[in-house]
Structure formats: C-alpha cells, structure tokens
Amino acid sequence: MTEYTIVIEDAGTNFAAYVIGLDGVITTGKTVDEIIENMREAIPFHLEGMRLSGNQFLQPMPIVKTIQVAP
C-alpha cells in the first residue's frame, strides 16, 4: 500500500479534491466520503495510464505543514 495526501476543498455545492504530488488526479463529490472513494478509484487508474504510456513516477514524498500567520 502507498499513502497519498489529498486536499479536499468545499466548492460551495459539493467538494473537490486533488492529490499532492500526483498532478492530474482530481475529483468531485457531494460528501467527503464520496471524495475519498472516488480517489481510491482515480489514483490507481491514473497510475496505470502513466505506466501504459511509459511515464515514470516517483513515490509521493510531500512535506505538508500548517503554519500560523497573524491577520
């Protein structure tokens, strides 16, 4: 199993998400749970497409930090 970091944003009428370190993988859904399920399907599909087209990819190794900034 490989772990991927996804960012889920409130898009107003639904949610949208993308994968940090894996360009081109995005999804939308009505709930966070739906987003997570969509990503579980989208990531392997995307990786297989990359393999079939001969593209190599690195293991995702993002550094994600939360910082505080005064308003």
N, C-alpha and C positions, 0 to 999 in steps of 0.2 A: 504494500500500500504506500502511496505517495500522498503527502498532505499538500494542499494548495490553499492559499489565502484568498478569500473572495471578499469583495466590498459590496455591500448591499445598501442601496440608497432609496429613500422614499421619493417616488416620482409623481406624487400627487394622487393619481387614481390607481396606481399599482406600485410595484417595486421593480427596480432594475439592479443588475449586478454584473460585475466583471471580475476577472481573475488577475491578481497581481503577478506579474512575471510571465504571463502567457497571453500575449496580445491576440486579439481577435475572438476571444471567448466571452460572449455577453449573453444575458438572458433577461427576461422579464417574467413577472408573475403577480398574482393577486395577493399572495401571502409570502412570508419569509420561508415557511416550509416548502412551498411550491418552488421558490427560487433555489433552495438547496437541492431539491430533487432534480430540477432542470439542470443544474450544474453537474450533478453526478452523472447525467447522461451526456451533457455537452462536452465536458473535458475529455473523456476517452474518445469520443467521436472526432474531436479536433486533433488530438494526438495521433490517431490512426490516419487521418488525412495528411498530416505532416509526414508521417512515416512513408505513406504511399507515394508522396511527391518527392521523396528524397531529402526532405528538410530535417536537419538535426535540431534537437532542442536540449537545453541544459536543465538539470533538475532545478526546480524553483527554490531559490535561496533568498527571498526578500528579507529586508530588515524593516519591520514595522514598529514605529514608535508613536506615542501620543505625547504631545508637548502642550504646555500651558503658555498662553500669551495674554497679557493684560489688554483689556479692550481700549 
